[in-house]
Amino acid sequence: MTLTEHDPAASALGGTGWGNLWPHFTRLSTHAQQQIPVITRGEGAHLWDNRGRRVLDGLSGLFVVQVGHGRRELADAMAAQAAELAYFPVWGYATPPAIQLAERLADAAPGDLNRVFFTTGGGEAVESAWKVAKQYFKLIGKPLKHKVISRAVAYHGTPQGALAITGLPAMKQQFEPLTPGGFRVPNTNFYRAREHADDLVAFGRWAADRIEEAILFEGPDTVAAVVLEPVQNSGGCLTPPPGYFERVREICDTHDVLLVSDEVICAFGRHGTTFACEKFGYQPDIITCAKGMSSGYAPIGAMITSDRIIEPFLHGKTVFPHGYTFGGHPVSAAVALANLDIFDTEGLNQRVLDNEAAFGATIGKLLDLPIVGDVRGDGYFWAVELVKDKHTKQTLDADERERLIRGFLPGALFENGLYCRPDDRGDPVVQVAPPLTSGQAEFDEIERILRHTLTEATALL
């Protein structure tokens, strides 16, 4: 029995099972004549669909569900808060959960990052960071500083400002012209390095120096911020070389440019620390975060700023004219607090640190496959880069990407019992990022299904 037979409304798009729903980032024609997967339940690291199929959640939903699915204590926290106070804005007011969560995030953030501005998601947090950076420099008498430097292939969100910071041209074409002021520098994909390809440290220094080159070219009096993920998502888990962020911090200090650590994916245990900048040894001026803050049980994000940035906003009639209706939502804040309690009681950060080597080693076994060119990542955040020829590092051409990344792999992986992310916004990769409660059993299951499916994919090249 199909979902359409259960629900006549599901026939609205030709019996595809999604009725009036417009899915995000989805080629709608793909599902015109086939059932879209409908996820109905989750428990731990696994999901079930409407056909009763059990699938390992190898992506934590969307790098979100850190503590796993089906946590009753989080549902109870939400219900209790909704019964007490379901909603009130933080526009000149406060609620106990928003106050408590802001204090907890400030305590966890490194250095003097003590002021928390709540949003409802990551793109909004990045948007907020750019806006506050521009106003900050106007307030301190440097009104020309408005530009942002980010990295090629990096994704920072879909709002107009965050999209302008994003380094993926194909994602922008349909929406141009965008907010002006976004400029790109090379990323840290050492596997594809053209400079210093035999020296990781030298490559990192080279990549960081390109940031200074861009600042000098645009003019230091015009550049407000450098926005970087600790580990870059798009392109496939691009980790920072040793010394990279130390050099970036030095460059930002030299030219009075704010360093924004975009940790929408990387924060809250994904790399074994509450904020990944701690693990990689740098002090940002702003952190943007979301996703794992509530493990996806309710939408919430935040921009966390240093004392230096908040200072000029504390005087006279100054206002930051920016906000969101649901920013700091009391139910979302309450579930985030309960989520962070789980981190503490179950030691999830340490669990990631204890298990990351085993996870990497397990995924690394796939390097014996002819289609696998590189395995890279950190913590519980790994990518497998696919190639046509692993000896020459020849990548897949456009037709092969269409056939594998958008055609075969998403459906085959799911059918074989694994939800993860085939992606070719940079070089083609498959990304895995399971819930932080996962262990060797889940690592082995991920490797087994990837091995089987990628072996099938090799025949399609």
C-alpha positions as CSV (number, residue, x, y, z in Angstrom):
1,M,0.0,0.0,0.0
2,T,1.4,3.4,-1.0
3,L,1.3,6.6,0.9
4,T,-1.0,8.0,-1.8
5,E,-3.5,5.3,-0.9
6,H,-3.3,6.3,2.7
7,D,-3.8,10.0,1.9
8,P,-5.6,11.2,-1.2
9,A,-3.9,14.6,-0.8
10,A,-0.6,12.9,-1.6
11,S,-1.7,12.6,-5.3
12,A,-1.4,16.4,-5.7
13,L,2.0,15.9,-7.4
14,G,1.3,12.8,-9.3
15,G,1.2,10.4,-6.4
16,T,4.7,11.2,-5.2
17,G,3.8,11.1,-1.5
18,W,4.6,14.7,-0.6
19,G,1.2,16.3,-1.3
20,N,1.6,20.1,-1.2
21,L,5.0,20.1,0.3
22,W,7.9,21.9,-1.6
23,P,11.0,20.1,-0.4
24,H,14.2,22.1,0.0
25,F,17.2,21.8,-2.3
26,T,15.4,19.2,-4.3
27,R,15.0,18.6,-8.0
28,L,11.3,18.2,-8.1
29,S,11.2,16.3,-11.4
30,T,13.2,13.5,-9.9
31,H,10.2,12.4,-7.8
32,A,7.5,13.1,-10.4
33,Q,7.0,9.4,-10.9
34,Q,8.4,7.8,-7.8
35,Q,7.8,7.9,-4.1
36,I,9.8,10.4,-2.0
37,P,11.1,8.9,1.2
38,V,8.9,9.8,4.1
39,I,10.7,9.5,7.5
40,T,8.3,8.7,10.3
41,R,10.4,7.8,13.4
42,G,13.8,8.0,14.9
43,E,15.6,6.2,17.7
44,G,19.2,6.6,18.6
45,A,21.2,6.6,15.4
46,H,18.5,5.0,13.3
47,L,15.5,6.2,11.3
48,W,12.4,4.4,10.0
49,D,10.4,5.4,6.9
50,N,6.7,5.0,6.1
51,R,7.4,1.5,4.6
52,G,9.0,0.3,7.9
53,R,12.5,0.4,6.5
54,R,15.3,0.9,9.1
55,V,18.1,3.2,8.0
56,L,21.2,4.4,9.8
57,D,21.3,8.2,10.1
58,G,24.8,8.7,9.0
59,L,24.4,12.5,8.7
60,S,22.7,13.4,12.1
61,G,19.8,14.6,10.0
62,L,21.8,17.5,8.6
63,F,24.8,17.6,10.9
64,V,22.2,18.3,13.7
65,V,21.0,15.5,15.9
66,Q,24.1,15.2,18.2
67,V,22.4,13.3,21.0
68,G,20.4,11.0,18.8
69,H,16.8,10.6,18.0
70,G,13.9,9.9,20.3
71,R,15.3,11.5,23.5
72,R,12.3,11.6,25.8
73,E,14.0,14.0,28.2
74,L,14.2,16.7,25.4
75,A,10.5,16.2,24.5
76,D,9.6,16.6,28.1
77,A,11.7,19.8,28.4
78,M,9.8,21.2,25.5
79,A,6.4,20.3,26.8
80,A,7.2,21.7,30.3
81,Q,8.3,25.0,28.8
82,A,5.4,25.3,26.4
83,A,3.0,24.7,29.3
84,E,4.7,27.5,31.3
85,L,5.4,30.1,28.6
86,A,5.2,29.0,24.9
87,Y,6.4,32.3,23.3
88,F,7.5,35.8,24.0
89,P,10.1,37.8,22.0
90,V,13.4,39.0,23.2
91,W,12.8,42.4,21.6
92,G,13.5,44.5,24.7
93,Y,12.3,41.7,27.0
94,A,13.8,38.4,28.2
95,T,12.6,35.0,29.3
96,P,14.3,32.7,31.8
97,P,15.3,30.1,29.2
98,A,16.9,32.7,27.0
99,I,18.8,34.3,29.9
100,Q,20.0,30.9,31.1
101,L,21.1,29.7,27.6
102,A,22.9,32.9,26.8
103,E,24.9,32.5,30.1
104,R,25.7,28.9,29.4
105,L,26.9,29.6,25.8
106,A,29.0,32.6,27.0
107,D,30.6,30.4,29.7
108,A,31.4,27.8,27.1
109,A,32.7,30.2,24.5
110,P,36.5,31.0,24.5
111,G,38.0,34.2,25.7
112,D,35.7,37.3,26.0
113,L,32.9,36.1,23.7
114,N,30.3,37.1,26.3
115,R,27.3,38.4,24.4
116,V,24.8,36.1,22.7
117,F,22.4,37.2,20.0
118,F,19.8,34.5,19.2
119,T,18.5,33.6,15.8
120,T,16.4,30.7,14.5
121,G,19.2,29.1,12.4
122,G,22.7,29.2,11.0
123,G,22.2,31.4,7.9
124,E,20.5,34.0,10.1
125,A,23.5,33.8,12.5
126,V,25.9,34.5,9.6
127,E,23.7,37.3,8.3
128,S,23.7,38.8,11.8
129,A,27.5,38.6,12.0
130,W,28.0,40.5,8.8
131,K,25.5,43.2,9.8
132,V,27.0,43.6,13.3
133,A,30.5,43.8,11.8
134,K,29.5,46.6,9.5
135,Q,27.7,48.6,12.2
136,Y,30.5,48.0,14.6
137,F,33.1,49.7,12.3
138,K,30.7,52.6,11.6
139,L,30.3,53.1,15.4
140,I,34.1,53.3,16.0
141,G,34.8,55.6,13.1
142,K,35.8,53.2,10.3
143,P,32.7,53.4,8.1
144,L,34.3,52.1,4.9
145,K,35.0,48.6,6.4
146,H,32.2,46.5,5.1
147,K,33.7,43.7,2.9
148,V,34.0,40.1,3.8
149,I,36.6,37.5,2.8
150,S,35.6,33.8,2.7
151,R,36.8,30.7,1.0
152,A,36.2,29.1,-2.3
153,V,33.4,26.4,-2.3
154,A,32.4,27.3,1.3
155,Y,28.7,27.4,2.2
156,H,27.5,30.0,4.7
157,G,23.8,30.1,4.3
158,T,20.9,31.1,2.0
159,P,19.9,34.6,3.1
160,Q,21.0,37.3,0.7
161,G,24.0,38.4,2.8
162,A,25.1,34.9,3.9
163,L,24.7,33.8,0.3
164,A,27.0,36.6,-0.8
165,I,29.6,35.2,1.6
166,T,29.1,31.7,0.3
167,G,31.8,30.6,-2.2
168,L,29.6,28.5,-4.5
169,P,28.8,30.4,-7.7
170,A,26.1,27.9,-8.9
171,M,24.1,28.5,-5.7
172,K,24.0,32.3,-6.5
173,Q,23.2,32.5,-10.2
174,Q,19.4,32.5,-9.8
175,F,19.4,35.2,-7.2
176,E,21.9,37.7,-8.4
177,P,22.6,40.6,-7.8
178,L,23.4,39.7,-4.2
179,T,24.5,41.9,-1.4
180,P,27.8,43.4,-2.6
181,G,31.1,42.9,-0.7
182,G,31.8,39.2,-0.6
183,F,35.3,38.1,-1.8
184,R,36.9,34.6,-2.1
185,V,40.3,33.1,-1.3
186,P,41.5,29.5,-1.7
187,N,40.3,26.8,0.7
188,T,42.5,24.2,2.5
189,N,41.9,21.1,0.3
190,F,45.4,19.6,0.5
191,Y,44.4,16.6,-1.6
192,R,43.9,19.1,-4.5
193,A,46.7,21.4,-3.6
194,R,48.6,23.0,-6.5
195,E,51.0,24.9,-4.3
196,H,53.2,23.1,-1.7
197,A,51.4,19.8,-2.5
198,D,54.2,17.9,-0.6
199,D,54.2,20.1,2.6
200,L,51.1,20.5,4.6
201,V,52.4,23.2,6.9
202,A,53.8,25.3,3.9
203,F,50.4,24.8,2.1
204,G,48.6,26.1,5.2
205,R,50.8,29.1,5.4
206,W,50.3,29.7,1.6
207,A,46.5,29.5,2.0
208,A,46.4,31.8,5.0
209,D,48.6,34.4,3.2
210,R,46.1,34.5,0.4
211,I,43.7,36.1,2.9
212,E,46.2,38.9,3.6
213,E,46.7,39.3,-0.1
214,A,42.9,39.7,-0.6
215,I,42.7,42.2,2.2
216,L,45.6,44.3,0.8
217,F,44.1,44.2,-2.7
218,E,40.7,45.3,-1.6
219,G,42.2,47.8,0.9
220,P,42.3,47.1,4.7
221,D,40.2,50.2,5.3
222,T,37.3,48.4,3.4
223,V,37.4,44.9,4.8
224,A,35.3,44.2,7.9
225,A,35.6,40.4,8.4
226,V,37.0,37.1,7.5
227,V,34.4,34.3,7.8
228,L,35.8,30.7,8.0
229,E,34.5,27.4,9.2
230,P,36.9,25.5,11.4
231,V,36.4,22.5,9.1
232,Q,35.0,23.5,5.8
233,N,31.8,21.6,4.9
234,S,31.4,22.1,1.1
235,G,34.2,20.4,-0.8
236,G,34.2,17.6,1.8
237,C,35.4,18.2,5.3
238,L,38.4,20.4,4.5
239,T,40.5,20.5,7.7
240,P,42.9,23.4,8.6
241,P,46.6,22.7,8.2
242,P,48.8,23.2,11.3
243,G,49.4,26.9,11.9
244,Y,46.7,28.0,9.5
245,F,44.4,29.6,12.0
246,E,47.3,31.1,13.9
247,R,48.4,32.9,10.8
248,V,44.8,34.0,10.0
249,R,44.4,35.5,13.5
250,E,47.7,37.3,13.0
251,I,46.5,38.7,9.7
252,C,43.2,39.9,11.1
253,D,44.9,41.6,14.0
254,T,47.4,43.4,11.7
255,H,44.6,44.8,9.5
256,D,41.9,45.3,12.2
257,V,39.6,42.7,10.6
258,L,37.2,40.6,12.6
259,L,37.6,36.9,12.5
260,V,34.2,35.1,12.4
261,S,34.3,31.4,13.2
262,D,31.2,29.9,11.4
263,E,30.5,26.9,13.5
264,V,27.0,26.1,12.4
265,I,28.1,22.6,11.7
266,C,31.3,22.3,13.8
267,A,30.0,23.5,17.2
268,F,28.5,21.4,20.0
269,G,30.7,18.3,20.0
270,R,31.0,17.5,16.3
271,H,34.8,17.8,16.8
272,G,34.9,16.9,20.5
273,T,34.7,20.4,21.9
274,T,31.7,22.7,22.5
275,F,33.2,25.2,20.0
276,A,35.6,23.8,17.4
277,C,37.8,26.9,17.4
278,E,39.1,25.6,20.8
279,K,40.2,22.4,19.2
280,F,42.0,24.1,16.4
281,G,43.6,26.7,18.7
282,Y,42.3,30.1,17.6
283,Q,40.3,32.9,19.2
284,P,37.6,34.4,17.0
285,D,35.9,37.7,17.5
286,I,32.5,36.2,16.6
287,I,31.1,32.7,16.6
288,T,28.0,31.7,14.6
289,C,26.3,28.5,15.6
290,A,23.0,26.6,15.4
291,K,22.2,23.0,14.5
292,G,23.6,20.9,17.4
293,M,22.7,23.5,20.0
294,S,19.3,21.8,20.4
295,S,20.2,18.6,18.5
296,G,17.5,19.6,16.1
297,Y,14.6,19.2,18.5
298,A,13.7,22.8,18.0
299,P,15.1,25.5,15.7
300,I,17.6,27.9,17.3
301,G,20.9,29.6,16.4
302,A,23.1,32.3,17.8
303,M,25.8,34.9,17.1
304,I,28.2,35.2,20.0
305,T,30.3,38.3,20.1
306,S,33.3,39.6,22.0
307,D,33.3,42.3,24.6
308,R,35.1,44.5,22.1
309,I,32.3,44.3,19.6
310,I,29.4,44.9,22.0
311,E,31.1,47.8,23.7
312,P,30.1,50.6,21.3
313,F,26.5,49.3,21.4
314,L,26.3,50.0,25.1
315,H,26.1,53.7,25.0
316,G,23.6,56.5,24.3
317,K,20.9,55.9,21.7
318,T,22.8,53.2,19.8
319,V,20.6,50.2,18.7
320,F,21.4,47.2,16.6
321,P,18.3,47.4,14.3
322,H,18.1,43.7,13.6
323,G,16.2,40.7,15.0
324,Y,13.9,37.7,14.4
325,T,10.4,37.0,15.7
326,F,11.5,33.5,16.9
327,G,15.0,34.3,18.0
328,G,15.6,33.0,21.5
329,H,12.2,31.3,21.5
330,P,11.6,30.0,25.0
331,V,10.7,26.5,24.0
332,S,13.8,26.2,21.7
333,A,16.0,27.7,24.5
334,A,14.6,25.3,27.0
335,V,15.3,22.2,24.8
336,A,18.8,23.6,24.1
337,L,19.5,23.7,27.8
338,A,18.3,20.2,28.2
339,N,20.4,19.1,25.2
340,L,23.5,20.6,26.8
341,D,22.7,18.8,30.0
342,I,22.9,15.5,28.1
343,F,26.3,16.6,26.7
344,D,27.5,17.0,30.3
345,T,26.0,13.9,31.9
346,E,26.9,11.6,29.0
347,G,30.3,13.2,28.3
348,L,29.7,13.5,24.6
349,N,32.5,15.8,23.8
350,Q,35.0,13.4,25.4
351,R,33.3,10.5,23.6
352,V,34.0,12.1,20.3
353,L,37.6,12.7,21.2
354,D,37.9,9.1,22.4
355,N,36.4,7.6,19.2
356,E,37.4,10.0,16.4
357,A,40.5,8.0,15.5
358,A,38.5,4.8,15.3
359,F,35.9,6.4,13.1
360,G,38.5,7.8,10.8
361,A,40.3,4.5,10.6
362,T,37.1,2.7,9.8
363,I,36.1,5.0,7.0
364,G,39.7,5.0,5.9
365,K,39.4,1.3,5.0
366,L,37.5,2.5,1.9
367,L,40.8,3.7,0.4
368,D,41.3,0.3,-1.1
369,L,38.4,0.9,-3.5
370,P,39.3,2.2,-7.0
371,I,36.7,4.9,-6.8
372,V,37.9,6.4,-3.5
373,G,40.7,9.0,-3.9
374,D,40.8,10.5,-0.4
375,V,39.3,10.1,3.0
376,R,39.5,13.2,5.2
377,G,37.9,14.8,8.2
378,D,38.0,15.2,12.0
379,G,35.9,14.3,15.0
380,Y,32.6,12.8,13.8
381,F,32.7,14.7,10.4
382,W,34.3,12.8,7.5
383,A,34.2,12.8,3.7
384,V,35.1,10.3,1.1
385,E,36.2,11.9,-2.2
386,L,35.3,10.0,-5.4
387,V,37.6,9.9,-8.4
388,K,37.7,8.3,-11.8
389,D,41.4,7.4,-11.5
390,K,42.9,7.4,-8.0
391,H,46.5,7.4,-9.3
392,T,46.1,10.6,-11.3
393,K,43.4,12.0,-9.0
394,Q,41.2,12.5,-12.1
395,T,37.8,13.6,-10.9
396,L,34.4,12.7,-12.3
397,D,33.2,14.6,-15.4
398,A,29.8,16.3,-15.5
399,D,28.0,13.3,-16.9
400,E,29.5,11.0,-14.3
401,R,28.5,13.4,-11.5
402,E,25.0,13.5,-12.8
403,R,24.8,9.7,-13.0
404,L,26.4,9.0,-9.6
405,I,26.0,12.0,-7.3
406,R,22.4,13.0,-8.3
407,G,21.3,9.8,-9.9
408,F,22.5,6.5,-8.4
409,L,24.1,7.2,-4.9
410,P,21.3,9.0,-3.0
411,G,18.7,6.3,-3.7
412,A,21.1,3.3,-3.5
413,L,22.6,4.4,-0.2
414,F,19.2,4.8,1.3
415,E,18.0,1.5,-0.1
416,N,21.1,-0.2,1.3
417,G,20.3,1.2,4.8
418,L,22.3,4.4,5.1
419,Y,21.3,8.1,5.0
420,C,24.3,10.3,4.3
421,R,25.3,13.0,1.8
422,P,26.6,12.6,-1.8
423,D,27.7,16.1,-2.7
424,D,29.5,17.7,-5.6
425,R,29.4,21.4,-4.9
426,G,33.2,21.1,-5.0
427,D,34.9,17.8,-5.9
428,P,32.5,14.9,-5.6
429,V,32.3,13.4,-2.1
430,V,30.1,11.3,0.2
431,Q,29.9,12.8,3.7
432,V,29.2,11.0,7.0
433,A,28.5,12.6,10.3
434,P,26.6,10.3,12.7
435,P,25.1,11.3,16.0
436,L,27.7,11.7,18.7
437,T,26.2,8.8,20.6
438,S,27.4,6.4,17.9
439,G,30.3,4.0,18.4
440,Q,32.2,1.2,16.6
441,A,29.0,-0.7,15.7
442,E,27.7,2.3,13.8
443,F,31.1,3.0,12.3
444,D,31.3,-0.5,10.9
445,E,27.7,-0.3,9.6
446,I,28.5,2.9,7.8
447,E,31.7,1.5,6.3
448,R,30.0,-1.7,5.2
449,I,27.1,0.0,3.4
450,L,29.4,2.6,1.8
451,R,31.7,-0.2,0.6
452,H,28.9,-2.1,-1.0
453,T,27.3,0.9,-2.6
454,L,30.5,2.4,-3.9
455,T,31.5,-0.9,-5.4
456,E,28.1,-0.9,-7.2
457,A,28.8,2.7,-8.3
458,T,32.2,1.8,-9.8
459,A,30.5,-0.2,-12.5
460,L,28.6,2.9,-13.6
461,L,31.8,4.8,-14.5
